[in-house]
Amino acid sequence: MNADKKETTALMFEVDADDLRRARRIIGGAIEEASNLWIPKHLIAAALTLEFEDLVDAGLTTTTENLH
């Protein structure tokens, strides 16, 4: 792998890491909000599971899969 590709790959992972932190903060806030509205935790977990399944069905891929 040449130096340019290594640098590009490193930048992609850095952007992904920043986006991951931001997504977790947003999702964590939404979970806290749902809990504050007295939505039972098992329903929050079920809703998250359904959302995850929707992402997978829509073709969720990771950065490492896109590099190949």
Order of alpha helices (4+ residues) and beta strands (2+ residues): alpha-alpha-alpha
